[in-house]
Amino acid sequence: MIGLSTYAFFWQISDRAPKPLSLQDVLSRTRDLDAQVFQICDYQPLHAYSDAQLRDLKKYADDLGVTLELGTKGIKTEHLTNYLRMAEQLGAKVIRSMVTAPDHRPTLAEAEALLKESMPAFEASGVTVALETYEQLSSTDLVALVEAVGSKSLGICLDPANCVANLEHPIAVIDRCAPYVANLHVKDFAFTRRGGWVGFTLEGTKLGDGLLPYDYMISKVDPEARGINQIVEHWLTWQDDYEQTRRMENEWNVHNLARMRGK
């Protein structure tokens, strides 16, 4: 299935918005765009939701015909246990996470031990943790970690754009991670010269305008056959004002979904 993320509405749910969109708002937008999945990713207010509020949110999504996923950072046992609780209330079968978090940077050995402690509960619940590719951990180490844990409920969230900052080529990352992918983040990117031509800026583009080898990634991963959801994200930089930024964010959502559908 194809869907959107909180990162597809990054500026519209932020404090820069005159009236930030709620989760119900973005779920309704997701349905209006005929997307089938919404990933609530790195959305801090969700931590304050009671079980009853989570169930109400699930009902709202169910009524719209939108499947929910979750996203967070970190693999501490208590943190993953809390997210598993939220996933069960929301009916989410995928939780995207990252090995490191702002308050925790485990070694690979520590990460392996933590994940081996948590995975039995995820296996029992039928929920998958998808660890994202990103620049703080090489894709080689990430694959080795997933292999070492060896759980059917642990996979990779493939986002080749993140790895460029660690000088990893997107094609190499795709090839290495493809067998373990459980979730896809679709985010195109490009390098542009900075002012005065001193250095480069790595930033987002509309899908197809940048360096993401999207068609190759899809052919290699085969998400439809494997039941892997594709989630739209953006690296959209702030424009001159909120209205222009909001308009561009919405335009990118429409464009990227159409491109992913082959239109």
Backbone hydrogen bonds in HBPLUS format (Angstrom, degrees):
<---DONOR---> <-ACCEPTOR-->    atom                        ^
c    i                          cat <-CA-CA->   ^        H-A-AA   ^      H-
h    n   atom  resd res      DA  || num        DHA   H-A  angle D-A-AA Bond
n    s   type  num  typ     dist DA aas  dist angle  dist       angle   num
A0230-GLN N   A0001-MET O   2.86 MM 229  6.29 161.0  1.89 163.0 168.8     1
A0036-GLN N   A0002-ILE O   2.93 MM  34  5.92 153.7  2.00 178.2 169.9     2
A0003-GLY N   A0230-GLN O   2.80 MM 227  6.12 153.5  1.87 169.2 172.1     3
A0232-VAL N   A0003-GLY O   2.91 MM 229  6.21 164.7  1.93 136.7 139.8     4
A0004-LEU N   A0037-VAL O   2.99 MM  33  6.35 148.1  2.09 151.5 148.4     5
A0039-GLN N   A0004-LEU O   2.86 MM  35  6.34 158.3  1.91 150.0 156.5     6
A0008-ALA N   A0005-SER O   2.86 MM   3  5.16 157.5  1.91 108.2 115.9     7
A0006-THR N   A0039-GLN O   3.16 MM  33  6.60 140.0  2.32 173.1 166.7     8
A0009-PHE N   A0006-THR O   3.04 MM   3  5.25 155.0  2.11 104.2 112.2     9
A0012-GLN N   A0009-PHE O   3.02 MM   3  5.24 117.5  2.42 102.4 118.9    10
A0013-ILE N   A0009-PHE O   3.05 MM   4  6.20 132.5  2.29 162.3 172.7    11
A0014-SER N   A0011-TRP O   3.33 MM   3  4.98 153.2  2.41  92.3 100.0    12
A0021-LEU N   A0012-GLN O   2.82 MM   9  5.91 165.4  1.84 145.2 149.4    13
A0017-ALA N   A0014-SER O   3.17 MM   3  5.76 161.8  2.20 113.4 118.7    14
A0026-VAL N   A0022-SER O   3.07 MM   4  6.47 161.6  2.11 155.0 157.7    15
A0027-LEU N   A0023-LEU O   2.92 MM   4  6.05 148.4  2.02 145.6 154.8    16
A0028-SER N   A0024-GLN O   3.00 MM   4  6.18 152.9  2.08 143.6 150.4    17
A0029-ARG N   A0025-ASP O   2.97 MM   4  6.32 151.5  2.06 145.6 154.2    18
A0030-THR N   A0026-VAL O   2.87 MM   4  6.02 150.7  1.96 139.1 147.2    19
A0031-ARG N   A0027-LEU O   3.03 MM   4  6.35 156.1  2.09 146.7 151.9    20
A0032-ASP N   A0028-SER O   2.92 MM   4  6.17 156.8  1.98 146.2 153.1    21
A0033-LEU N   A0029-ARG O   2.99 MM   4  6.24 140.6  2.15 145.4 155.1    22
A0035-ALA N   A0030-THR O   3.04 MM   5  5.43 166.5  2.06 162.1 157.8    23
A0034-ASP N   A0031-ARG O   2.88 MM   3  4.93 157.4  1.93 108.9 113.6    24
A0067-THR N   A0036-GLN O   2.84 MM  31  6.16 170.8  1.85 153.0 150.1    25
A0038-PHE N   A0067-THR O   2.84 MM  29  6.27 152.4  1.92 166.5 172.7    26
A0069-GLU N   A0038-PHE O   2.96 MM  31  6.15 146.8  2.08 145.2 143.4    27
A0040-ILE N   A0069-GLU O   2.91 MM  29  6.13 162.6  1.94 145.2 139.3    28
A0071-GLY N   A0040-ILE O   2.83 MM  31  5.86 124.6  2.14 151.2 136.3    29
A0042-ASP N   A0071-GLY O   2.92 MM  29  5.64 164.5  1.94 116.3 120.2    30
A0046-LEU N   A0043-TYR O   3.09 MM   3  5.95 154.3  2.16 126.0 132.3    31
A0047-HIS N   A0044-GLN O   2.99 MM   3  5.80 157.7  2.05 127.7 132.6    32
A0048-ALA N   A0045-PRO O   3.11 MM   3  5.73 156.7  2.16 115.9 122.1    33
A0049-TYR N   A0046-LEU O   3.06 MM   3  5.31 164.4  2.08 111.6 116.6    34
A0054-LEU N   A0050-SER O   2.95 MM   4  6.27 154.5  2.01 151.0 158.4    35
A0055-ARG N   A0051-ASP O   2.92 MM   4  6.18 156.3  1.98 147.8 154.1    36
A0056-ASP N   A0052-ALA O   2.95 MM   4  6.19 150.9  2.04 143.3 151.5    37
A0057-LEU N   A0053-GLN O   2.93 MM   4  6.18 151.4  2.01 143.6 151.2    38
A0058-LYS N   A0054-LEU O   2.92 MM   4  6.23 154.0  1.99 147.1 154.4    39
A0059-LYS N   A0055-ARG O   2.94 MM   4  6.22 157.2  2.00 147.1 152.9    40
A0060-TYR N   A0056-ASP O   2.97 MM   4  6.24 154.4  2.03 145.0 152.0    41
A0061-ALA N   A0057-LEU O   2.95 MM   4  6.24 161.7  1.99 151.3 155.7    42
A0062-ASP N   A0058-LYS O   2.74 MM   4  5.94 161.4  1.78 153.8 159.9    43
A0063-ASP N   A0059-LYS O   2.87 MM   4  6.03 158.4  1.92 149.2 154.1    44
A0064-LEU N   A0060-TYR O   3.23 MM   4  6.49 137.3  2.42 136.7 147.5    45
A0064-LEU N   A0061-ALA O   3.05 MM   3  5.10 128.1  2.33  96.5 110.5    46
A0065-GLY N   A0061-ALA O   2.96 MM   4  6.14 118.2  2.35 139.0 156.0    47
A0066-VAL N   A0061-ALA O   2.93 MM   5  5.07 171.8  1.93 146.0 144.4    48
A0065-GLY N   A0062-ASP O   2.98 MM   3  4.91 142.2  2.12  96.8 108.6    49
A0070-LEU N   A0094-VAL O   3.07 MM  24  6.37 173.5  2.08 158.9 161.0    50
A0096-ARG N   A0070-LEU O   2.87 MM  26  6.25 163.2  1.90 144.8 142.4    51
A0072-THR N   A0096-ARG O   2.74 MM  24  6.14 155.6  1.79 155.7 163.1    52
A0074-GLY N   A0098-MET O   2.90 MM  24  5.30 141.1  2.05 128.5 141.0    53
A0080-LEU N   A0076-LYS O   2.95 MM   4  6.22 169.0  1.96 166.2 168.4    54
A0081-THR N   A0077-THR O   2.87 MM   4  6.01 156.5  1.93 151.8 159.2    55
A0082-ASN N   A0078-GLU O   3.03 MM   4  6.23 152.0  2.11 142.6 149.2    56
A0083-TYR N   A0079-HIS O   3.05 MM   4  6.38 154.9  2.11 147.9 154.8    57
A0084-LEU N   A0080-LEU O   2.83 MM   4  6.06 145.0  1.95 146.0 156.0    58
A0085-ARG N   A0081-THR O   3.06 MM   4  6.33 153.1  2.13 143.4 150.0    59
A0086-MET N   A0082-ASN O   3.06 MM   4  6.42 157.5  2.12 145.4 151.0    60
A0087-ALA N   A0083-TYR O   2.82 MM   4  5.99 155.9  1.87 144.8 152.0    61
A0088-GLU N   A0084-LEU O   2.92 MM   4  6.15 155.9  1.98 149.5 155.1    62
A0089-GLN N   A0085-ARG O   3.17 MM   4  6.47 152.1  2.25 145.8 152.9    63
A0090-LEU N   A0086-MET O   2.95 MM   4  6.17 146.8  2.06 147.5 157.1    64
A0091-GLY N   A0087-ALA O   2.81 MM   4  5.74 117.7  2.20 142.7 157.4    65
A0092-ALA N   A0087-ALA O   2.91 MM   5  4.70 140.8  2.07 137.9 141.3    66
A0128-THR N   A0093-LYS O   2.87 MM  35  6.08 171.6  1.88 142.5 143.2    67
A0095-ILE N   A0128-THR O   2.83 MM  33  6.19 155.1  1.89 165.6 170.4    68
A0130-ALA N   A0095-ILE O   2.87 MM  35  6.06 160.4  1.91 139.1 145.1    69
A0097-SER N   A0130-ALA O   2.95 MM  33  6.07 157.6  2.00 135.3 139.6    70
A0132-GLU N   A0097-SER O   2.84 MM  35  6.14 158.2  1.88 164.1 169.1    71
A0101-ALA N   A0104-HIS O   2.81 MM   3  5.00 166.7  1.83 153.9 157.3    72
A0104-HIS N   A0101-ALA O   3.03 MM   3  5.00 169.0  2.04 111.7 115.2    73
A0111-ALA N   A0107-THR O   2.83 MM   4  6.06 158.8  1.87 151.4 157.9    74
A0112-GLU N   A0108-LEU O   2.90 MM   4  6.08 157.3  1.95 146.7 152.3    75
A0113-ALA N   A0109-ALA O   3.12 MM   4  6.36 159.4  2.16 145.0 149.9    76
A0114-LEU N   A0110-GLU O   2.95 MM   4  6.21 162.4  1.99 152.9 157.6    77
A0115-LEU N   A0111-ALA O   2.96 MM   4  6.12 167.5  1.98 154.5 157.7    78
A0116-LYS N   A0112-GLU O   2.96 MM   4  6.09 157.1  2.02 148.0 154.6    79
A0117-GLU N   A0113-ALA O   3.11 MM   4  6.29 140.0  2.28 139.5 149.6    80
A0117-GLU N   A0114-LEU O   3.17 MM   3  5.17 126.6  2.47  93.3 107.2    81
A0118-SER N   A0114-LEU O   3.12 MM   4  6.43 145.8  2.24 143.9 153.0    82
A0119-MET N   A0115-LEU O   2.90 MM   4  5.86 160.6  1.94 159.1 162.2    83
A0121-ALA N   A0118-SER O   3.22 MM   3  6.05 134.2  2.44 125.7 133.7    84
A0122-PHE N   A0119-MET O   3.00 MM   3  5.03 116.6  2.42 100.2 116.3    85
A0123-GLU N   A0119-MET O   2.83 MM   4  6.04 161.7  1.86 165.2 170.6    86
A0124-ALA N   A0120-PRO O   3.02 MM   4  6.19 154.0  2.09 143.7 150.2    87
A0125-SER N   A0121-ALA O   3.15 MM   4  6.32 138.7  2.33 135.1 145.4    88
A0125-SER N   A0122-PHE O   3.15 MM   3  5.07 125.0  2.47  92.5 106.6    89
A0126-GLY N   A0122-PHE O   2.88 MM   4  5.94 119.9  2.25 143.1 158.3    90
A0127-VAL N   A0122-PHE O   3.12 MM   5  5.14 156.5  2.18 144.2 146.3    91
A0126-GLY N   A0123-GLU O   3.35 MM   3  5.15 146.1  2.47  92.9 102.3    92
A0129-VAL N   A0153-SER O   2.83 MM  24  6.11 165.1  1.85 160.5 156.8    93
A0155-GLY N   A0129-VAL O   2.89 MM  26  6.24 163.6  1.91 160.1 162.3    94
A0131-LEU N   A0155-GLY O   2.93 MM  24  6.24 158.8  1.97 140.3 133.4    95
A0157-CYS N   A0131-LEU O   2.83 MM  26  5.30 162.2  1.86 111.7 116.5    96
A0133-THR N   A0157-CYS O   3.07 MM  24  6.39 147.4  2.18 168.9 163.4    97
A0137-LEU N   A0134-TYR O   3.31 MM   3  6.11 168.2  2.33 122.4 125.9    98
A0142-LEU N   A0138-SER O   2.95 MM   4  6.25 155.2  2.01 149.8 157.6    99
A0143-VAL N   A0139-SER O   2.95 MM   4  6.07 164.8  1.97 147.5 150.6   100
A0144-ALA N   A0140-THR O   3.05 MM   4  6.23 158.7  2.09 143.5 150.0   101
A0145-LEU N   A0141-ASP O   2.90 MM   4  6.09 148.4  2.00 144.2 152.6   102
A0146-VAL N   A0142-LEU O   3.01 MM   4  6.31 163.8  2.04 153.7 157.0   103
A0147-GLU N   A0143-VAL O   2.93 MM   4  6.13 162.1  1.96 153.3 158.4   104
A0148-ALA N   A0144-ALA O   2.91 MM   4  6.04 151.3  1.99 141.8 149.9   105
A0149-VAL N   A0145-LEU O   3.01 MM   4  6.26 156.5  2.06 153.7 158.7   106
A0150-GLY N   A0146-VAL O   3.03 MM   4  6.15 163.0  2.06 146.6 151.9   107
A0154-LEU N   A0151-SER O   3.24 MM   3  5.38 160.0  2.28 112.4 111.6   108
A0156-ILE N   A0180-TYR O   2.87 MM  24  5.65 147.8  1.97 140.5 141.6   109
A0182-ALA N   A0156-ILE O   2.75 MM  26  5.44 166.4  1.76 148.5 148.9   110
A0158-LEU N   A0183-ASN O   2.90 MM  25  6.38 144.8  2.02 166.7 158.3   111
A0185-HIS N   A0158-LEU O   3.05 MM  27  6.09 176.6  2.05 149.0 150.0   112
A0162-ASN N   A0159-ASP O   3.19 MM   3  6.08 142.6  2.34 125.3 130.9   113
A0163-CYS N   A0160-PRO O   3.14 MM   3  5.49 132.4  2.37 107.0 118.5   114
A0164-VAL N   A0161-ALA O   3.36 MM   3  5.75 156.9  2.42 109.1 115.3   115
A0166-ASN N   A0163-CYS O   2.93 MM   3  5.34 153.4  2.00 110.7 119.4   116
A0168-GLU N   A0163-CYS O   3.22 MM   5  5.47 160.3  2.26 137.9 138.1   117
A0167-LEU N   A0164-VAL O   2.87 MM   3  4.93 150.9  1.96 116.9 116.4   118
A0172-ALA N   A0169-HIS O   3.02 MM   3  5.35 115.1  2.46 107.6 122.7   119
A0173-VAL N   A0169-HIS O   3.04 MM   4  6.35 158.5  2.09 158.4 165.3   120
A0174-ILE N   A0170-PRO O   2.91 MM   4  6.12 162.7  1.94 154.4 158.9   121
A0175-ASP N   A0171-ILE O   2.92 MM   4  6.13 170.0  1.93 154.4 157.0   122
A0176-ARG N   A0172-ALA O   2.99 MM   4  6.08 159.8  2.03 146.0 151.5   123
A0177-CYS N   A0173-VAL O   2.98 MM   4  6.02 159.6  2.02 150.0 155.3   124
A0178-ALA N   A0174-ILE O   2.92 MM   4  5.59 144.6  2.05 152.7 158.5   125
A0180-TYR N   A0177-CYS O   2.84 MM   3  5.60 153.5  1.91 132.4 140.4   126
A0181-VAL N   A0178-ALA O   3.36 MM   3  5.39 170.0  2.37 109.7 112.6   127
A0184-LEU N   A0229-ASN O   3.09 MM  45  6.23 154.9  2.15 170.6 169.4   128
A0231-ILE N   A0184-LEU O   2.77 MM  47  5.94 165.7  1.79 154.9 159.7   129
A0186-VAL N   A0231-ILE O   2.78 MM  45  5.82 168.6  1.79 148.1 151.5   130
A0233-GLU N   A0186-VAL O   3.12 MM  47  5.93 167.7  2.13 142.0 139.7   131
A0205-THR N   A0188-ASP O   3.33 MM  17  5.47 148.9  2.43 108.0 109.6   132
A0211-LEU N   A0189-PHE O   2.75 MM  22  5.78 158.3  1.79 166.7 172.4   133
A0190-ALA N   A0203-GLU O   2.87 MM  13  5.75 150.4  1.96 163.3 173.2   134
A0203-GLU N   A0190-ALA O   3.05 MM  13  5.75 165.7  2.08 165.5 165.5   135
A0192-THR N   A0201-THR O   2.92 MM   9  5.26 152.1  2.00 143.3 152.5   136
A0201-THR N   A0192-THR O   2.75 MM   9  5.26 150.8  1.83 150.7 160.9   137
A0194-ARG N   A0199-GLY O   3.08 MM   5  5.70 168.4  2.09 135.2 134.2   138
A0197-TRP N   A0194-ARG O   2.82 MM   3  5.24 139.0  1.99 143.8 143.8   139
A0204-GLY N   A0235-TRP O   2.82 MM  31  4.14 137.0  2.01 142.8 137.3   140
A0209-ASP N   A0206-LYS O   2.97 MM   3  5.58 165.7  1.99 140.5 142.9   141
A0214-TYR N   A0212-LEU O   2.84 MM   2  5.43 134.6  2.04 106.6  92.6   142
A0217-MET N   A0213-PRO O   2.90 MM   4  6.14 161.4  1.94 157.6 163.7   143
A0218-ILE N   A0214-TYR O   2.92 MM   4  6.21 161.0  1.96 159.2 163.5   144
A0219-SER N   A0215-ASP O   3.00 MM   4  6.18 158.5  2.05 144.7 150.7   145
A0220-LYS N   A0216-TYR O   2.90 MM   4  6.07 149.6  1.99 149.7 158.2   146
A0221-VAL N   A0217-MET O   2.88 MM   4  5.99 160.4  1.92 151.9 157.0   147
A0222-ASP N   A0218-ILE O   2.76 MM   4  5.32 154.2  1.82 139.6 148.4   148
A0226-ARG N   A0222-ASP O   3.20 MM   4  6.38 149.6  2.30 150.0 159.0   149
A0227-GLY N   A0223-PRO O   2.83 MM   4  5.67 112.0  2.30 142.8 155.6   150
A0228-ILE N   A0223-PRO O   2.87 MM   5  4.55 161.1  1.90 135.0 138.7   151
A0227-GLY N   A0224-GLU O   3.44 MM   3  5.24 157.3  2.49  96.0 102.4   152
A0245-THR N   A0241-ASP O   3.09 MM   4  6.28 159.0  2.13 149.9 156.4   153
A0246-ARG N   A0242-TYR O   2.76 MM   4  5.94 165.7  1.78 162.7 166.1   154
A0247-ARG N   A0243-GLU O   2.99 MM   4  6.11 162.4  2.02 145.0 150.0   155
A0248-MET N   A0244-GLN O   3.01 MM   4  6.19 159.0  2.06 145.7 151.2   156
A0249-GLU N   A0245-THR O   2.93 MM   4  6.11 158.8  1.97 150.7 156.8   157
A0250-ASN N   A0246-ARG O   3.05 MM   4  6.30 162.3  2.08 152.3 156.0   158
A0251-GLU N   A0247-ARG O   2.95 MM   4  6.16 152.4  2.03 144.2 152.5   159
A0252-TRP N   A0248-MET O   2.87 MM   4  6.07 158.8  1.91 153.1 157.9   160
A0253-ASN N   A0249-GLU O   3.11 MM   4  6.39 152.1  2.20 142.6 150.0   161
A0254-VAL N   A0250-ASN O   3.13 MM   4  6.41 164.2  2.16 150.7 153.4   162
A0255-HIS N   A0251-GLU O   2.91 MM   4  6.09 170.1  1.91 154.3 157.5   163
A0256-ASN N   A0252-TRP O   2.78 MM   4  5.79 171.1  1.79 153.3 156.3   164
A0257-LEU N   A0253-ASN O   3.10 MM   4  6.11 164.8  2.12 147.1 151.4   165
A0258-ALA N   A0254-VAL O   3.12 MM   4  6.25 160.0  2.16 146.3 152.1   166
A0259-ARG N   A0255-HIS O   2.90 MM   4  6.15 158.2  1.95 152.9 159.4   167
A0260-MET N   A0256-ASN O   2.93 MM   4  6.11 156.3  1.99 148.3 154.4   168
A0261-ARG N   A0257-LEU O   3.04 MM   4  6.25 135.6  2.24 139.9 151.5   169
A0261-ARG N   A0258-ALA O   3.16 MM   3  5.08 128.9  2.43  92.6 106.2   170
A0263-LYS N   A0258-ALA O   2.87 MM   5  5.18 167.6  1.89 154.7 150.7   171
A0262-GLY N   A0259-ARG O   3.05 MM   3  5.03 156.9  2.10 101.9 108.3   172
